[in-house]
Amino acid sequence: MPLTRRSFLAASAGAVAVRAVPVVQRAPKARVVLKLVYDKSLGAMRAVERIVR
């Protein structure tokens, strides 16, 4: 099978996923905190998400 850019990216993504899955399972559950802030440049409120471990 010739190594094309698409197959290289697919193989790389698979290798990264195999290594990352056990780390994600051991990590403590993270909470997503949603905060509304006033953005002066928009002149309106904006939602900002932050991940808290």
TIVO-2410 file (N, C-alpha, C; in nm, 3 decimals):
# residues 53
REC num residu      c1      c2      c3 atome chaine
REC   1      M   0.085  -0.118   0.000     N      A
REC   1      M   0.000   0.000   0.000    CA      A
REC   1      M   0.090   0.124   0.000     C      A
REC   2      P   0.073   0.211  -0.098     N      A
REC   2      P   0.156   0.332  -0.102    CA      A
REC   2      P   0.115   0.429   0.010     C      A
REC   3      L   0.212   0.497   0.062     N      A
REC   3      L   0.187   0.591   0.171    CA      A
REC   3      L   0.153   0.727   0.112     C      A
REC   4      T   0.026   0.763   0.120     N      A
REC   4      T  -0.018   0.893   0.073    CA      A
REC   4      T  -0.035   0.986   0.193     C      A
REC   5      R  -0.058   1.109   0.163     N      A
REC   5      R  -0.076   1.206   0.272    CA      A
REC   5      R  -0.197   1.169   0.357     C      A
REC   6      R  -0.305   1.126   0.291     N      A
REC   6      R  -0.427   1.092   0.364    CA      A
REC   6      R  -0.406   0.970   0.454     C      A
REC   7      S  -0.338   0.867   0.400     N      A
REC   7      S  -0.316   0.748   0.483    CA      A
REC   7      S  -0.217   0.777   0.596     C      A
REC   8      F  -0.119   0.865   0.572     N      A
REC   8      F  -0.026   0.903   0.678    CA      A
REC   8      F  -0.099   0.976   0.791     C      A
REC   9      L  -0.187   1.069   0.755     N      A
REC   9      L  -0.263   1.142   0.857    CA      A
REC   9      L  -0.356   1.049   0.933     C      A
REC  10      A  -0.418   0.954   0.864     N      A
REC  10      A  -0.507   0.860   0.930    CA      A
REC  10      A  -0.429   0.771   1.027     C      A
REC  11      A  -0.313   0.724   0.984     N      A
REC  11      A  -0.231   0.639   1.071    CA      A
REC  11      A  -0.180   0.718   1.192     C      A
REC  12      S  -0.141   0.843   1.170     N      A
REC  12      S  -0.093   0.927   1.281    CA      A
REC  12      S  -0.205   0.953   1.381     C      A
REC  13      A  -0.324   0.983   1.331     N      A
REC  13      A  -0.437   1.009   1.420    CA      A
REC  13      A  -0.472   0.884   1.500     C      A
REC  14      G  -0.464   0.769   1.438     N      A
REC  14      G  -0.491   0.645   1.509    CA      A
REC  14      G  -0.390   0.618   1.618     C      A
REC  15      A  -0.263   0.645   1.589     N      A
REC  15      A  -0.158   0.623   1.689    CA      A
REC  15      A  -0.174   0.719   1.807     C      A
REC  16      V  -0.208   0.842   1.778     N      A
REC  16      V  -0.229   0.940   1.886    CA      A
REC  16      V  -0.349   0.900   1.970     C      A
REC  17      A  -0.455   0.853   1.907     N      A
REC  17      A  -0.575   0.813   1.981    CA      A
REC  17      A  -0.546   0.695   2.072     C      A
REC  18      V  -0.468   0.600   2.025     N      A
REC  18      V  -0.436   0.482   2.106    CA      A
REC  18      V  -0.355   0.522   2.229     C      A
REC  19      R  -0.266   0.619   2.213     N      A
REC  19      R  -0.185   0.662   2.328    CA      A
REC  19      R  -0.262   0.753   2.422     C      A
REC  20      A  -0.357   0.832   2.370     N      A
REC  20      A  -0.426   0.932   2.452    CA      A
REC  20      A  -0.543   0.874   2.530     C      A
REC  21      V  -0.606   0.768   2.482     N      A
REC  21      V  -0.726   0.715   2.548    CA      A
REC  21      V  -0.699   0.671   2.691     C      A
REC  22      P  -0.593   0.596   2.722     N      A
REC  22      P  -0.570   0.559   2.863    CA      A
REC  22      P  -0.544   0.680   2.953     C      A
REC  23      V  -0.479   0.781   2.901     N      A
REC  23      V  -0.452   0.901   2.981    CA      A
REC  23      V  -0.581   0.973   3.014     C      A
REC  24      V  -0.672   0.981   2.918     N      A
REC  24      V  -0.799   1.049   2.941    CA      A
REC  24      V  -0.882   0.972   3.042     C      A
REC  25      Q  -0.878   0.841   3.039     N      A
REC  25      Q  -0.957   0.762   3.133    CA      A
REC  25      Q  -0.906   0.776   3.276     C      A
REC  26      R  -0.776   0.794   3.295     N      A
REC  26      R  -0.720   0.808   3.431    CA      A
REC  26      R  -0.738   0.949   3.486     C      A
REC  27      A  -0.750   1.047   3.399     N      A
REC  27      A  -0.758   1.186   3.444    CA      A
REC  27      A  -0.889   1.209   3.519     C      A
REC  28      P  -0.886   1.295   3.621     N      A
REC  28      P  -1.009   1.325   3.693    CA      A
REC  28      P  -1.107   1.398   3.602     C      A
REC  29      K  -1.234   1.383   3.631     N      A
REC  29      K  -1.337   1.446   3.549    CA      A
REC  29      K  -1.326   1.597   3.559     C      A
REC  30      A  -1.333   1.662   3.446     N      A
REC  30      A  -1.324   1.807   3.441    CA      A
REC  30      A  -1.465   1.866   3.432     C      A
REC  31      R  -1.481   1.984   3.489     N      A
REC  31      R  -1.609   2.054   3.480    CA      A
REC  31      R  -1.593   2.171   3.385     C      A
REC  32      V  -1.697   2.200   3.310     N      A
REC  32      V  -1.697   2.315   3.220    CA      A
REC  32      V  -1.778   2.424   3.287     C      A
REC  33      V  -1.714   2.538   3.309     N      A
REC  33      V  -1.780   2.652   3.372    CA      A
REC  33      V  -1.812   2.753   3.262     C      A
REC  34      L  -1.937   2.790   3.252     N      A
REC  34      L  -1.981   2.886   3.151    CA      A
REC  34      L  -2.005   3.019   3.221     C      A
REC  35      K  -1.942   3.123   3.169     N      A
REC  35      K  -1.952   3.255   3.231    CA      A
REC  35      K  -1.992   3.355   3.123     C      A
REC  36      L  -2.080   3.448   3.156     N      A
REC  36      L  -2.117   3.554   3.064    CA      A
REC  36      L  -2.036   3.678   3.098     C      A
REC  37      V  -1.971   3.735   2.997     N      A
REC  37      V  -1.892   3.856   3.017    CA      A
REC  37      V  -1.934   3.959   2.914     C      A
REC  38      Y  -1.913   4.086   2.948     N      A
REC  38      Y  -1.946   4.194   2.855    CA      A
REC  38      Y  -1.824   4.221   2.768     C      A
REC  39      D  -1.840   4.211   2.638     N      A
REC  39      D  -1.733   4.236   2.543    CA      A
REC  39      D  -1.751   4.375   2.486     C      A
REC  40      K  -1.659   4.467   2.520     N      A
REC  40      K  -1.671   4.605   2.474    CA      A
REC  40      K  -1.661   4.618   2.323     C      A
REC  41      S  -1.577   4.534   2.260     N      A
REC  41      S  -1.560   4.545   2.116    CA      A
REC  41      S  -1.687   4.502   2.041     C      A
REC  42      L  -1.760   4.405   2.096     N      A
REC  42      L  -1.886   4.363   2.035    CA      A
REC  42      L  -2.003   4.451   2.081     C      A
REC  43      G  -1.989   4.507   2.199     N      A
REC  43      G  -2.098   4.585   2.254    CA      A
REC  43      G  -2.212   4.496   2.303     C      A
REC  44      A  -2.178   4.373   2.341     N      A
REC  44      A  -2.280   4.278   2.384    CA      A
REC  44      A  -2.218   4.178   2.480     C      A
REC  45      M  -2.305   4.096   2.538     N      A
REC  45      M  -2.259   3.991   2.627    CA      A
REC  45      M  -2.207   3.874   2.543     C      A
REC  46      R  -2.110   3.802   2.599     N      A
REC  46      R  -2.048   3.689   2.529    CA      A
REC  46      R  -2.028   3.578   2.630     C      A
REC  47      A  -2.048   3.454   2.585     N      A
REC  47      A  -2.030   3.338   2.671    CA      A
REC  47      A  -1.885   3.291   2.661     C      A
REC  48      V  -1.822   3.264   2.777     N      A
REC  48      V  -1.685   3.215   2.782    CA      A
REC  48      V  -1.685   3.085   2.860     C      A
REC  49      E  -1.632   2.979   2.797     N      A
REC  49      E  -1.623   2.849   2.864    CA      A
REC  49      E  -1.484   2.831   2.920     C      A
REC  50      R  -1.477   2.772   3.040     N      A
REC  50      R  -1.349   2.742   3.102    CA      A
REC  50      R  -1.355   2.603   3.161     C      A
REC  51      I  -1.250   2.525   3.142     N      A
REC  51      I  -1.246   2.390   3.194    CA      A
REC  51      I  -1.175   2.393   3.328     C      A
REC  52      V  -1.243   2.341   3.432     N      A
REC  52      V  -1.188   2.339   3.567    CA      A
REC  52      V  -1.170   2.192   3.606     C      A
REC  53      R  -1.052   2.156   3.652     N      A
REC  53      R  -1.028   2.017   3.693    CA      A
REC  53      R  -1.047   2.001   3.840     C      A
***
